[in-house]
Amino acid sequence: MHDSLYACGKATDKTPEEIIGKDVIAKLIDIGVKSFGNGMEDKEVRDHIIYGNDFVTVAYDENGSPIGFAGLRIDDGSLYLSAAVVDINFQGEGVYKEMTKFRIAVGGLDEGKEVRTRTQNPKVEEGILSALKTFAKDRKITVTRDRINGAYGRCLTGERQKTRDEDLNKIYEQLDVNRGDAFVLHFKLVKR
Ligand SMILES: CC(C)(COP(=O)(O)OP(=O)(O)OC[C@H]1O[C@@H](n2cnc3c(N)ncnc32)[C@H](O)[C@@H]1OP(=O)(O)O)[C@@H](O)C(=O)NCCC(=O)NCCS
């Protein structure tokens, strides 16, 4: 599995199709529709890939087939981790964590800046934490959660997602995901 990176959104006038090809985009859309489930449509996934991102990273399997993507927006030095999806057949193998490490390395995390995302999915929080540990050195990682009621208007996945950490699952169970509630997560690396 390797990551390739291409710029889109503000970073270039080219569309992802022009940069990485129609076939790859079509496959990523298919992965998104299947992995999110819950009525996610082609157009919505395509919009996630294209709009509002400065960069998108694509993960491939060892045969060169795309198995996931994740977006990045750089906002005044802070990193906004936008839409991410991994093929159902490759979930739980650290693909999201690798794409997140890659995004943080590309964006660069300066002192005092934060990593942000919005999610209903505790796996996302755990994956970002895991990725950040590789950059933390002797600093500690702080996480704060701002709850946004109805942010997505619905549950983005077919069913509520859970991790192995029951305490974290309990925090996410506070969200009314069917109404679309989500957390905006803020991660910082701070000196001990
Ligand atoms: C969320 C998603 C992108 C994670 O991708 P992934 O490649 O499976 O994630 P990783 O394997 O890197 O695991 C990330 C964390 O999730 C948790 N996790 C992953 N698979 C899990 C499983 N089967 N059971 C419990 N926890 C699991 C782990 O805590 C892991 O952290 P760790 O590295 O500390 O173990 C993927 O599940 C997905 O595409 N979901 C549907 C779309 C979605 O919800 N996208 C996010 C929108 S904000």
The ligand as an SDF file (V2000), in Angstrom:
LIG
                    3D

 48 50  0  0  0  0  0  0  0  0999 V2000
  -13.4850    5.6690    9.7080 C   0  0  0  0  0  0  0  0  0  0  0  0
  -12.6280    4.8990    8.7380 C   0  0  0  0  0  0  0  0  0  0  0  0
  -12.1160    5.8850    7.6610 C   0  0  0  0  0  0  0  0  0  0  0  0
  -11.4250    4.2950    9.4870 C   0  0  0  0  0  0  0  0  0  0  0  0
  -10.5890    3.6420    8.5400 O   0  0  0  0  0  0  0  0  0  0  0  0
   -9.6830    2.3740    8.9300 P   0  0  0  0  0  0  0  0  0  0  0  0
   -8.6020    2.2680    7.9170 O   0  0  0  0  0  0  0  0  0  0  0  0
  -10.5410    1.2070    9.1550 O   0  0  0  0  0  0  0  0  0  0  0  0
   -9.0540    2.8490   10.3240 O   0  0  0  0  0  0  0  0  0  0  0  0
   -7.7120    2.3190   10.9940 P   0  0  0  0  0  0  0  0  0  0  0  0
   -7.5300    0.8650   10.6940 O   0  0  0  0  0  0  0  0  0  0  0  0
   -6.5860    3.2300   10.6550 O   0  0  0  0  0  0  0  0  0  0  0  0
   -8.0850    2.4470   12.5220 O   0  0  0  0  0  0  0  0  0  0  0  0
   -8.2920    3.7170   13.1530 C   0  0  0  0  0  0  0  0  0  0  0  0
   -8.8130    3.4510   14.5450 C   0  0  0  0  0  0  0  0  0  0  0  0
  -10.1360    2.9560   14.4900 O   0  0  0  0  0  0  0  0  0  0  0  0
  -10.3260    1.9080   15.4380 C   0  0  0  0  0  0  0  0  0  0  0  0
  -10.7630    0.7220   14.7200 N   0  0  0  0  0  0  0  0  0  0  0  0
  -10.5040    0.4110   13.4380 C   0  0  0  0  0  0  0  0  0  0  0  0
  -11.1370   -0.7200   13.1000 N   0  0  0  0  0  0  0  0  0  0  0  0
  -11.8090   -1.1280   14.1910 C   0  0  0  0  0  0  0  0  0  0  0  0
  -12.6620   -2.2390   14.4790 C   0  0  0  0  0  0  0  0  0  0  0  0
  -12.9470   -3.1500   13.5480 N   0  0  0  0  0  0  0  0  0  0  0  0
  -13.1890   -2.3380   15.7180 N   0  0  0  0  0  0  0  0  0  0  0  0
  -12.9140   -1.4250   16.6420 C   0  0  0  0  0  0  0  0  0  0  0  0
  -12.1050   -0.3550   16.4430 N   0  0  0  0  0  0  0  0  0  0  0  0
  -11.5680   -0.2110   15.2280 C   0  0  0  0  0  0  0  0  0  0  0  0
   -9.0240    1.6740   16.1320 C   0  0  0  0  0  0  0  0  0  0  0  0
   -9.0690    2.2870   17.3930 O   0  0  0  0  0  0  0  0  0  0  0  0
   -8.0190    2.3800   15.2830 C   0  0  0  0  0  0  0  0  0  0  0  0
   -7.0420    3.0670   16.0270 O   0  0  0  0  0  0  0  0  0  0  0  0
   -5.6670    2.3450   16.4390 P   0  0  0  0  0  0  0  0  0  0  0  0
   -4.7320    2.6020   15.3110 O   0  0  0  0  0  0  0  0  0  0  0  0
   -5.2870    3.0260   17.6770 O   0  0  0  0  0  0  0  0  0  0  0  0
   -5.9660    0.8900   16.6480 O   0  0  0  0  0  0  0  0  0  0  0  0
  -13.4110    3.7350    8.0670 C   0  0  0  0  0  0  0  0  0  0  0  0
  -13.9440    2.9320    9.0870 O   0  0  0  0  0  0  0  0  0  0  0  0
  -14.5300    4.1890    7.1590 C   0  0  0  0  0  0  0  0  0  0  0  0
  -14.3180    4.4160    5.9640 O   0  0  0  0  0  0  0  0  0  0  0  0
  -15.7590    4.3300    7.7070 N   0  0  0  0  0  0  0  0  0  0  0  0
  -16.9470    4.7480    6.9530 C   0  0  0  0  0  0  0  0  0  0  0  0
  -16.8470    6.2090    6.5390 C   0  0  0  0  0  0  0  0  0  0  0  0
  -16.6080    7.1240    7.7230 C   0  0  0  0  0  0  0  0  0  0  0  0
  -17.2070    7.0240    8.7800 O   0  0  0  0  0  0  0  0  0  0  0  0
  -15.6580    8.0840    7.5040 N   0  0  0  0  0  0  0  0  0  0  0  0
  -15.3410    9.1040    8.4770 C   0  0  0  0  0  0  0  0  0  0  0  0
  -16.2190   10.2840    8.2260 C   0  0  0  0  0  0  0  0  0  0  0  0
  -15.8260   11.6420    9.3400 S   0  0  0  0  0  0  0  0  0  0  0  0
  1  2  1  0
  2  3  1  0
  2  4  1  0
  2 36  1  0
  4  5  1  0
  5  6  1  0
  6  7  2  0
  6  8  1  0
  6  9  1  0
  9 10  1  0
 10 11  2  0
 10 12  1  0
 10 13  1  0
 13 14  1  0
 14 15  1  0
 15 16  1  0
 15 30  1  0
 16 17  1  0
 17 18  1  0
 17 28  1  0
 18 19  1  0
 18 27  1  0
 19 20  2  0
 20 21  1  0
 21 22  1  0
 21 27  2  0
 22 23  1  0
 22 24  2  0
 24 25  1  0
 25 26  2  0
 26 27  1  0
 28 29  1  0
 28 30  1  0
 30 31  1  0
 31 32  1  0
 32 33  2  0
 32 34  1  0
 32 35  1  0
 36 37  1  0
 36 38  1  0
 38 39  2  0
 38 40  1  0
 40 41  1  0
 41 42  1  0
 42 43  1  0
 43 44  2  0
 43 45  1  0
 45 46  1  0
 46 47  1  0
 47 48  1  0
M  END
$$$$
